Amino acid sequence: MASPRLRSAGPSPAPAWRRWMRRLTASDQQLEAEQLRQDATRAGCALAGQVTRGQLVKLTGRLRTVAYTPGLALPTLTAELYDGSGVVMLVWLGRRRIGGIEPGAVLTVRGRVALRDEQFAIYNPHYELHPGPPME
């Protein structure tokens, strides 16, 4: 009598020891990127690394840099939003400073993706700051 064959429904999840080993050997940056991607996915947000020009998006992530650029005609506040998959520049026209918009702050933004100097950007995004202290 032939023994029945077991069929799997798909690839099996990584054993717990393999996940634990990956976390043990991963760098802090890799772990942070993985956590940011998971947070964005859980929040129902798009990933910065997958956006396209003209797309209306909702993104969440951590601000890496914030810079004020005085312009001849219009001052500009720019920030890099990083979500573990990529970076999208946030650009507020006519602003020198916005309370809470500082490196390490976590926020969710909504807006239309444009190209600025060969990089994806959202101009004057609607934003929501998340509670808690900025993380370095």
C-alpha positions as CSV (number, residue, x, y, z in Angstrom):
1,M,0.0,0.0,0.0
2,A,1.4,3.3,-1.0
3,S,1.7,6.0,1.6
4,P,-0.2,9.3,0.9
5,R,1.8,12.3,-0.1
6,L,1.6,15.4,1.9
7,R,1.2,18.6,-0.1
8,S,1.9,22.0,1.2
9,A,-0.3,25.0,0.4
10,G,2.8,27.1,-0.4
11,P,6.2,27.9,1.0
12,S,6.3,27.3,4.7
13,P,7.1,30.3,7.0
14,A,10.7,30.6,8.2
15,P,11.2,28.6,11.3
16,A,11.4,30.7,14.5
17,W,15.1,30.0,14.9
18,R,15.8,31.4,11.5
19,R,13.9,34.6,12.1
20,W,15.7,34.9,15.5
21,M,19.1,34.4,13.8
22,R,18.3,37.0,11.1
23,R,17.4,39.6,13.8
24,L,20.6,38.7,15.7
25,T,22.8,39.2,12.8
26,A,21.1,42.2,11.1
27,S,22.4,45.7,11.5
28,D,20.4,48.3,13.3
29,Q,19.6,50.1,10.0
30,Q,18.3,46.8,8.5
31,L,16.0,46.2,11.6
32,E,14.8,49.8,11.5
33,A,14.0,49.6,7.8
34,E,12.1,46.4,8.3
35,Q,10.1,47.8,11.1
36,L,9.3,51.0,9.2
37,R,8.1,48.9,6.2
38,Q,5.9,46.8,8.4
39,D,4.4,49.9,10.1
40,A,3.6,51.5,6.7
41,T,2.0,48.3,5.5
42,R,-0.1,47.9,8.7
43,A,-1.2,51.5,8.4
44,G,-2.5,50.9,4.8
45,C,0.1,53.2,3.3
46,A,2.0,52.9,0.0
47,L,5.7,52.3,0.2
48,A,8.0,55.2,-0.9
49,G,10.1,52.8,-3.0
50,Q,7.1,51.9,-5.1
51,V,5.5,55.3,-5.8
52,T,5.1,56.8,-9.3
53,R,4.9,60.3,-10.6
54,G,1.4,61.7,-10.5
55,Q,0.1,59.1,-8.0
56,L,-2.0,60.3,-5.1
57,V,-0.5,58.6,-2.0
58,K,-0.6,58.2,1.7
59,L,2.9,57.5,3.2
60,T,4.1,57.1,6.7
61,G,7.7,57.1,7.9
62,R,10.5,58.9,9.8
63,L,12.0,62.2,8.8
64,R,15.7,61.8,8.2
65,T,16.6,65.5,7.4
66,V,14.8,68.8,7.6
67,A,16.3,71.9,5.9
68,Y,15.2,75.5,5.3
69,T,16.3,76.8,1.9
70,P,15.9,80.6,1.6
71,G,15.0,81.3,-2.0
72,L,15.0,84.6,-3.9
73,A,11.3,84.5,-4.4
74,L,10.0,81.8,-2.0
75,P,11.4,80.3,1.1
76,T,11.2,76.5,1.2
77,L,11.2,73.9,4.0
78,T,12.2,70.4,2.8
79,A,12.3,67.1,4.6
80,E,13.3,63.5,3.7
81,L,10.6,61.0,4.6
82,Y,12.1,57.5,4.9
83,D,9.8,54.4,5.3
84,G,12.3,51.6,5.0
85,S,11.8,51.1,1.2
86,G,12.9,54.5,-0.1
87,V,12.8,58.3,0.4
88,V,10.3,60.9,-0.7
89,M,11.1,64.6,-0.3
90,L,8.4,66.7,1.4
91,V,8.4,70.3,0.3
92,W,6.5,73.1,2.0
93,L,6.6,76.3,-0.1
94,G,6.6,79.6,1.7
95,R,7.5,78.0,5.1
96,R,10.6,78.6,7.2
97,R,9.6,76.3,10.1
98,I,6.7,74.0,11.1
99,G,6.4,72.9,14.7
100,G,7.1,69.2,15.1
101,I,8.7,68.8,11.7
102,E,12.2,67.9,12.8
103,P,14.7,65.0,12.1
104,G,13.5,61.8,13.8
105,A,9.8,62.8,13.8
106,V,7.3,60.1,12.7
107,L,4.5,61.3,10.5
108,T,1.9,60.3,7.9
109,V,1.5,62.4,4.8
110,R,-0.9,62.6,1.9
111,G,-0.4,64.2,-1.5
112,R,0.4,63.8,-5.1
113,V,3.9,62.6,-6.1
114,A,5.9,64.9,-8.4
115,L,9.5,64.9,-9.6
116,R,11.9,67.4,-8.2
117,D,15.6,67.3,-9.3
118,E,15.1,63.6,-10.4
119,Q,13.7,62.6,-7.0
120,F,10.1,61.9,-5.9
121,A,8.6,64.7,-3.9
122,I,5.2,65.8,-2.5
123,Y,4.6,69.6,-2.4
124,N,2.7,71.0,0.6
125,P,1.6,67.6,1.9
126,H,-1.2,67.2,4.3
127,Y,0.5,65.7,7.4
128,E,-0.2,64.1,10.7
129,L,2.5,64.0,13.4
130,H,2.6,60.8,15.5
131,P,2.9,61.1,19.2
132,G,6.1,60.3,21.0
133,P,9.6,61.8,21.0
134,P,11.6,62.0,17.8
135,M,13.9,59.0,17.4
136,E,17.5,59.5,16.4
